[in-house]
Amino acid sequence: MNGSGLLPATAREIIARDPLLPRYCRVAGSTSSGVELRSLLVEDFDDDERPLKQLLASRPDGWSEPGYVLEFLIRPVVITVRGLLALDWLPAGELRVRPRDGMVVLSGLEPADPHRCPQLIVELHELLSKLIESAGGELDDLERVLAEELCDLSDRLLSALTGHHPWRPFVHGVPEHQQELLQRVLRLIRDRAAARRKDPSIPVPLVALDLDFCALHPRERVRAALEEVSRRHGVLDFAFDLSLLPGLYEAGWRPFLEHLGLPDDDLYPEFRSAIGWERDDLLTDEPAPGVRSFVRDVEDAGGQVVLVTGRRHRMRAATSELLARHGLGHLPLRTTEERSDVAAQKVAALREMPGEPIAAFDDEADNLAALRAGFPEALVVPVAAPEFTGVDEPGAIGTFEVLPQPMPLGRGHATRPQLSHASSPARLRVGEFSTRPTWWSNGVQLTAEQRAAIVRALRGNALEAGRRLGERVRDTGDGGESAIWRVLVAKPFGASRPAYPPEHAERDLRPVVRDGLPVPFVLLGPPTKQDGSRLKALGGRPDLGELAMLVRLLQLDAAVRVVHPPGIRVTALADPSHFRYRSADRYGGYHADFERMLAETGADELVRVRNIDEAATEVGCEHHRRPELLEFHRDRYETALAGLDAGEDPFAALAAADERDPALPGQPRFVELFRSVLHAVDLPHPGGDPLAHARGVYADPFDLRGELREPRRELLRQTWRETITYLANKHVDAELDYSALWRGSVRMSLSLRPVPGRLRFVPLGGAAVMPWHGTAALGDNHEVSVDFAVSLVHQGFVPVWSPADAGTDVIQPWFMAPPHAVRGRELDPVVFERVRIRNK
């Protein structure tokens, strides 16, 4: 492979156009840096002296030999080639890799010639295959990496990877029109759901899915029918190329024959009659790609998916069994009568349902026409399953796949990393996220002076903004309780005026204004960092997110002092082992660091952290009765839910739990809390990549098939137990009147929809989660926010470590920085001046 003749500086400029590539590859002025991949396979040495053997002997603890080769040699190469192709370039010369940090060293670049690209991939694939096999791995391991890194590609990058090469089977993307159409459906549902919250009389938004060749793909049944026709008539060609299969209807038969190069025939009726519809046949069907995620997205948006099929009533039991097997058994199912007009029956079934169709998906022309006529306001979408012939309508989609949000980097889509703005990891498709294990040896290490500069700038900017806010309120002429209320409900603090109206504030604030006392606030938290799964945070210590929250309180105090000089005082009721048991060594370090942060920011003058149970005892909440009451309520739930096992059939167990739930109206529901606790329980870490195992388990925690069956079963059972404990504690708090802890104070609520009478407080504007539920990160304008670690890593954010972690193997960053805020191994100096807390 010859070099392109580009100057190294020009090649570096090209690489810098992509936010990921500078973290995976570099252009060297010479070829002395890194290890040439091909040289690792040289066998002219004794066994122990072979280059690859020596390299593997020095791998970090916790990594298997195949795992290390995959993540520090193979994956960086695939990402580099993919990223360069997205920029219309290819590597020139021999590839070299620095195994310590997985950095690919390029000798040069060459334009991406469509004829040269397949040849390079053939050569590279052969090399990577030998590497993984020489390390004791399997080709399946390499193919898994290719499938992960070559999915979700842009239309343009898909075109660049056409041709005959070994990566072709793994190249996959979501067509732009399919992405836009499915996102449009979700927007319509969210809009309707928002309207329903204001007016409950508005019907529930429905999305209707057909089954065969739409939500379900009957690949095995179609293949079996073709084999039967072939056996009867000797049409052996059917067995040669079945990459494209005929659909159910006659319109797809001729295109199928043309695909095989066969003349037209009259065998369609025999093919149709050979398709099996008995139980064993139906149970071979597979969900369409993306349909389960689409169902969850619709439900999260506030809609309901209903299944309206032409399958007859006699097939209902087998169909329900299949749907339950694939996690879709909770969806309403409507089958049809024998010898009936299927299209008319579908329209009639939808009209009988308690809701309003917003969208409908089908693969048959008559059904589509009837749905459009019956529901002219709905979005009716044709579906042409990509492996089958049949539908020939403009605007048809192939699957229910959409690109993960936030948009994946380095695949020809987004050019800048994004925060997810998700309120739970359940809203992220973590199974498709990259975990970038090489990141942890390639981040930014702060000095003590740099950390102090960040704290100083963050604090200074916040105090100045707080004083300006207070002055604006003072200049309106308001005073007393009214002026304080205007500060509290100002944009930076996120308060909800309807939830905390002036008359409520007047009741809370009149005594302190009269007596010239600081305004007393009570806040529930912080508990401890939620690092149990590592998807949220990679360690159990507070980070820049918690520190920024303290600075936000300082900002509030500065604003209040302008209109009420005594300022504020905050009691933080820590609950690390209150709702769910945690041992002291699980949360002790977090709270010790939090106390140090109080002193570091100066917030120790206005914030006092108390253990919630100790504080409750002081106000007479009879804490000594807690063990007895806790046992009573836990037994009440265990009795009500006896015999249910989420580790065997999670959907059936949750459905039954919802029916048996002993909660009274207005009390927390078991199933709702279960889904929240699911991402907060501790998940054992097997070593190696700190995120990979959790990503796999949580990709679909309710899917109890395959090699992850046992960890998922244990996860679900542990969640079940902890949900019961959490609910029992909630009931005990109510019986012991823990609300006494808030009397005489302004109760700060961290909920986006607070109970009326509580002051909503948003610690960090733009963050959908609390600091202890995620990992601190800087936004585009150097604003401190919080997001989930797995999303930040996937988006290419770079770890930044505190000085206390220098020289250690700690992988929990103090915060994550976007790539454009990092220069080599240093933060951009502007960060130390402009870092700030974002307003709402």
Secondary structure as UniProt FT lines:
FT   HELIX           8..15
FT   TURN            16..17
FT   HELIX           21..23
FT   STRAND          25..27
FT   STRAND          35..36
FT   HELIX           37..41
FT   HELIX           47..49
FT   HELIX           51..57
FT   TURN            61..62
FT   HELIX           65..69
FT   HELIX           70..74
FT   HELIX           75..86
FT   TURN            87..88
FT   STRAND          89..92
FT   STRAND          96..98
FT   TURN            99..102
FT   STRAND          103..106
FT   STRAND          108..111
FT   TURN            114..115
FT   HELIX           116..134
FT   TURN            135..136
FT   HELIX           139..149
FT   HELIX           155..160
FT   TURN            166..167
FT   HELIX           168..170
FT   HELIX           176..198
FT   TURN            200..201
FT   STRAND          205..209
FT   TURN            213..215
FT   STRAND          216..217
FT   HELIX           219..233
FT   HELIX           236..239
FT   STRAND          245..246
FT   HELIX           250..252
FT   HELIX           253..260
FT   HELIX           268..274
FT   HELIX           279..282
FT   TURN            283..284
FT   STRAND          286..287
FT   TURN            289..290
FT   HELIX           291..301
FT   STRAND          304..312
FT   HELIX           313..315
FT   HELIX           316..325
FT   TURN            326..327
FT   TURN            329..330
FT   STRAND          333..336
FT   TURN            338..339
FT   HELIX           342..352
FT   STRAND          356..362
FT   HELIX           365..374
FT   TURN            376..377
FT   STRAND          379..383
FT   TURN            386..387
FT   STRAND          388..389
FT   TURN            394..395
FT   HELIX           425..427
FT   HELIX           430..432
FT   HELIX           437..441
FT   STRAND          444..445
FT   HELIX           448..475
FT   TURN            476..477
FT   HELIX           480..488
FT   HELIX           491..493
FT   TURN            497..499
FT   HELIX           502..515
FT   STRAND          519..524
FT   HELIX           544..563
FT   TURN            565..566
FT   STRAND          568..574
FT   TURN            576..578
FT   HELIX           584..601
FT   HELIX           603..605
FT   STRAND          607..611
FT   HELIX           612..618
FT   TURN            619..620
FT   HELIX           623..625
FT   HELIX           626..640
FT   TURN            641..643
FT   TURN            646..648
FT   HELIX           650..660
FT   TURN            665..666
FT   HELIX           670..677
FT   TURN            678..680
FT   TURN            690..691
FT   HELIX           692..699
FT   TURN            701..702
FT   TURN            707..708
FT   HELIX           709..735
FT   TURN            736..737
FT   HELIX           738..742
FT   TURN            743..744
FT   STRAND          746..749
FT   TURN            756..757
FT   STRAND          759..760
FT   TURN            765..766
FT   HELIX           771..773
FT   STRAND          775..778
FT   TURN            780..781
FT   STRAND          783..787
FT   HELIX           789..794
FT   TURN            795..796
FT   STRAND          798..801
FT   HELIX           803..805
FT   TURN            806..807
FT   STRAND          815..817
FT   HELIX           819..821
FT   STRAND          822..823
FT   TURN            824..825
FT   STRAND          826..827
FT   TURN            829..830
FT   HELIX           831..834
FT   STRAND          836..837
//
